[in-house]
């Protein structure tokens, strides 16, 4: 392919808003490439970011800041909106143990997105018989908004805070999913996103069965 | 002229949730500005998103808040230029000097309605200075989003002619004085 063809493909990608191909450009074409980018950005609205991107980057940065312990950081309310309770809990000093896979190869105690309150308390949230197979029941306890889910007889607890914008998801019995009323995100009953791959799963909460009740571990405050 | 921005206020960490804290405010004030600055220099959302992410990830541990918003902005712009230069060198093997901004629009406050028209105004000024067929090929391609084939048909030239015209027109546009 000639240098001129490669340049044409570069321009074509910009016009279609695709990621342009990489290639060693002819010296002397730098200015023409920048001019193409500038002309593309002149189309009204072309240079405005996707809201999902702005949101996702904020979430990433809030996590980095929370992890590094830097203050001042994001407000606790905003962190709840962005990441669910996890990052906000860090800021609030509750302390969350993000369990990593064990080096000996045994199953990890928890996946990366699990929420564990090291300084928490067990709260009884719903009777086991009240959660039918493949159904989810809402609960609120402490700062935690969640669902107890019955997946083929085994119980688990998930955060109910949508990982997109922080709305509270709803159980959709027809589809067997947890759906967000705000922007249409949908999660399977194991918490994984169904229709938007870029979303984080709903965080899983520590839960246990005590007698006839499902208990969930929540923050002490 | 840009008005001086407000100082960012630090809120004591003992009162979380009461007011926006500094980083949150920094991001809100700068995310779109940085993205538009970069978009005007790469011309596609995929690279713009990746590079904007790089800018903030790099700047995050180095920025001290609170600081005047202009100070933070100029730090982010400097970081953007470095990230852009790396991008061009790594992927296209070309050296862009930090000030080689070509026709790219400057990072006005996106809330300023005048800046909405800024890119178009400058693009039109550039196009107006070009010979007729150069101007036409760029208008069709970039402002109307025609494919190369559609452009060739509209101009009554062959596909390969349209390709050559587009290339020459962009080189000529790049060589022009900034409007």
HADDOCK unambig.tbl for C-alpha pairs under 7 A between the chains (distance, minus, plus):
assign (segid A and resid 8 and name CA) (segid B and resid 163 and name CA) 6.49 0.50 0.50
assign (segid A and resid 14 and name CA) (segid B and resid 43 and name CA) 5.74 0.50 0.50
assign (segid A and resid 14 and name CA) (segid B and resid 44 and name CA) 5.57 0.50 0.50
assign (segid A and resid 15 and name CA) (segid B and resid 141 and name CA) 6.89 0.50 0.50
assign (segid A and resid 15 and name CA) (segid B and resid 142 and name CA) 6.16 0.50 0.50
assign (segid A and resid 15 and name CA) (segid B and resid 145 and name CA) 6.04 0.50 0.50
assign (segid A and resid 17 and name CA) (segid B and resid 44 and name CA) 4.95 0.50 0.50
assign (segid A and resid 17 and name CA) (segid B and resid 45 and name CA) 6.50 0.50 0.50
assign (segid A and resid 18 and name CA) (segid B and resid 44 and name CA) 6.33 0.50 0.50
assign (segid A and resid 18 and name CA) (segid B and resid 46 and name CA) 6.98 0.50 0.50
assign (segid A and resid 19 and name CA) (segid B and resid 44 and name CA) 6.40 0.50 0.50
assign (segid A and resid 19 and name CA) (segid B and resid 46 and name CA) 5.57 0.50 0.50
assign (segid A and resid 19 and name CA) (segid B and resid 47 and name CA) 6.52 0.50 0.50
assign (segid A and resid 22 and name CA) (segid B and resid 91 and name CA) 5.30 0.50 0.50
assign (segid A and resid 22 and name CA) (segid B and resid 92 and name CA) 5.98 0.50 0.50
assign (segid A and resid 23 and name CA) (segid B and resid 91 and name CA) 6.44 0.50 0.50
assign (segid A and resid 23 and name CA) (segid B and resid 92 and name CA) 5.22 0.50 0.50
assign (segid A and resid 24 and name CA) (segid B and resid 92 and name CA) 4.57 0.50 0.50
assign (segid A and resid 24 and name CA) (segid B and resid 93 and name CA) 5.11 0.50 0.50
assign (segid A and resid 25 and name CA) (segid B and resid 92 and name CA) 5.28 0.50 0.50
assign (segid A and resid 25 and name CA) (segid B and resid 93 and name CA) 6.34 0.50 0.50
assign (segid A and resid 25 and name CA) (segid B and resid 94 and name CA) 6.65 0.50 0.50
assign (segid A and resid 27 and name CA) (segid B and resid 94 and name CA) 6.76 0.50 0.50
assign (segid A and resid 29 and name CA) (segid B and resid 171 and name CA) 6.86 0.50 0.50
assign (segid A and resid 30 and name CA) (segid B and resid 94 and name CA) 6.60 0.50 0.50
assign (segid A and resid 31 and name CA) (segid B and resid 102 and name CA) 6.27 0.50 0.50
assign (segid A and resid 31 and name CA) (segid B and resid 171 and name CA) 6.62 0.50 0.50
assign (segid A and resid 31 and name CA) (segid B and resid 174 and name CA) 4.96 0.50 0.50
assign (segid A and resid 32 and name CA) (segid B and resid 170 and name CA) 4.75 0.50 0.50
assign (segid A and resid 32 and name CA) (segid B and resid 171 and name CA) 4.61 0.50 0.50
assign (segid A and resid 32 and name CA) (segid B and resid 174 and name CA) 5.34 0.50 0.50
assign (segid A and resid 34 and name CA) (segid B and resid 41 and name CA) 5.84 0.50 0.50
assign (segid A and resid 34 and name CA) (segid B and resid 42 and name CA) 6.92 0.50 0.50
assign (segid A and resid 34 and name CA) (segid B and resid 102 and name CA) 5.94 0.50 0.50
assign (segid A and resid 35 and name CA) (segid B and resid 102 and name CA) 6.04 0.50 0.50
assign (segid A and resid 35 and name CA) (segid B and resid 103 and name CA) 5.75 0.50 0.50
assign (segid A and resid 35 and name CA) (segid B and resid 170 and name CA) 6.23 0.50 0.50
assign (segid A and resid 35 and name CA) (segid B and resid 173 and name CA) 6.67 0.50 0.50
assign (segid A and resid 35 and name CA) (segid B and resid 174 and name CA) 5.60 0.50 0.50
assign (segid A and resid 36 and name CA) (segid B and resid 170 and name CA) 6.61 0.50 0.50
assign (segid A and resid 37 and name CA) (segid B and resid 40 and name CA) 5.81 0.50 0.50
assign (segid A and resid 37 and name CA) (segid B and resid 41 and name CA) 5.35 0.50 0.50
assign (segid A and resid 37 and name CA) (segid B and resid 42 and name CA) 5.07 0.50 0.50
assign (segid A and resid 37 and name CA) (segid B and resid 43 and name CA) 3.84 0.50 0.50
assign (segid A and resid 38 and name CA) (segid B and resid 40 and name CA) 4.87 0.50 0.50
assign (segid A and resid 38 and name CA) (segid B and resid 41 and name CA) 5.94 0.50 0.50
assign (segid A and resid 38 and name CA) (segid B and resid 43 and name CA) 6.45 0.50 0.50
assign (segid A and resid 38 and name CA) (segid B and resid 103 and name CA) 5.77 0.50 0.50
assign (segid A and resid 38 and name CA) (segid B and resid 104 and name CA) 4.84 0.50 0.50
assign (segid A and resid 39 and name CA) (segid B and resid 123 and name CA) 5.93 0.50 0.50
assign (segid A and resid 39 and name CA) (segid B and resid 142 and name CA) 6.12 0.50 0.50
assign (segid A and resid 40 and name CA) (segid B and resid 43 and name CA) 5.51 0.50 0.50
assign (segid A and resid 40 and name CA) (segid B and resid 142 and name CA) 5.45 0.50 0.50
assign (segid A and resid 41 and name CA) (segid B and resid 39 and name CA) 6.63 0.50 0.50
assign (segid A and resid 41 and name CA) (segid B and resid 40 and name CA) 5.10 0.50 0.50
assign (segid A and resid 41 and name CA) (segid B and resid 43 and name CA) 5.79 0.50 0.50
assign (segid A and resid 41 and name CA) (segid B and resid 119 and name CA) 6.95 0.50 0.50
assign (segid A and resid 42 and name CA) (segid B and resid 119 and name CA) 4.55 0.50 0.50
assign (segid A and resid 42 and name CA) (segid B and resid 120 and name CA) 4.77 0.50 0.50
assign (segid A and resid 42 and name CA) (segid B and resid 123 and name CA) 6.37 0.50 0.50
assign (segid A and resid 43 and name CA) (segid B and resid 120 and name CA) 6.80 0.50 0.50
assign (segid A and resid 43 and name CA) (segid B and resid 143 and name CA) 5.73 0.50 0.50
assign (segid A and resid 47 and name CA) (segid B and resid 36 and name CA) 5.40 0.50 0.50
assign (segid A and resid 47 and name CA) (segid B and resid 39 and name CA) 5.76 0.50 0.50
assign (segid A and resid 47 and name CA) (segid B and resid 40 and name CA) 6.87 0.50 0.50
assign (segid A and resid 48 and name CA) (segid B and resid 36 and name CA) 6.42 0.50 0.50
assign (segid A and resid 49 and name CA) (segid B and resid 32 and name CA) 6.82 0.50 0.50
assign (segid A and resid 49 and name CA) (segid B and resid 35 and name CA) 6.69 0.50 0.50
assign (segid A and resid 57 and name CA) (segid B and resid 53 and name CA) 6.60 0.50 0.50
assign (segid A and resid 71 and name CA) (segid B and resid 13 and name CA) 6.98 0.50 0.50
assign (segid A and resid 72 and name CA) (segid B and resid 10 and name CA) 6.36 0.50 0.50
assign (segid A and resid 72 and name CA) (segid B and resid 11 and name CA) 6.92 0.50 0.50
assign (segid A and resid 72 and name CA) (segid B and resid 13 and name CA) 6.64 0.50 0.50
assign (segid A and resid 72 and name CA) (segid B and resid 21 and name CA) 5.66 0.50 0.50
assign (segid A and resid 72 and name CA) (segid B and resid 22 and name CA) 5.62 0.50 0.50
assign (segid A and resid 72 and name CA) (segid B and resid 23 and name CA) 6.57 0.50 0.50
assign (segid A and resid 73 and name CA) (segid B and resid 21 and name CA) 5.56 0.50 0.50
assign (segid A and resid 73 and name CA) (segid B and resid 22 and name CA) 6.06 0.50 0.50
assign (segid A and resid 73 and name CA) (segid B and resid 23 and name CA) 5.06 0.50 0.50
assign (segid A and resid 73 and name CA) (segid B and resid 24 and name CA) 6.48 0.50 0.50
assign (segid A and resid 74 and name CA) (segid B and resid 20 and name CA) 6.72 0.50 0.50
assign (segid A and resid 74 and name CA) (segid B and resid 21 and name CA) 5.38 0.50 0.50
assign (segid A and resid 74 and name CA) (segid B and resid 23 and name CA) 5.81 0.50 0.50
assign (segid A and resid 74 and name CA) (segid B and resid 24 and name CA) 4.74 0.50 0.50
assign (segid A and resid 75 and name CA) (segid B and resid 16 and name CA) 5.89 0.50 0.50
assign (segid A and resid 75 and name CA) (segid B and resid 17 and name CA) 4.91 0.50 0.50
assign (segid A and resid 75 and name CA) (segid B and resid 19 and name CA) 6.71 0.50 0.50
assign (segid A and resid 75 and name CA) (segid B and resid 20 and name CA) 5.24 0.50 0.50
assign (segid A and resid 75 and name CA) (segid B and resid 21 and name CA) 5.45 0.50 0.50
assign (segid A and resid 76 and name CA) (segid B and resid 16 and name CA) 5.58 0.50 0.50
assign (segid A and resid 76 and name CA) (segid B and resid 17 and name CA) 4.58 0.50 0.50
assign (segid A and resid 77 and name CA) (segid B and resid 17 and name CA) 5.17 0.50 0.50
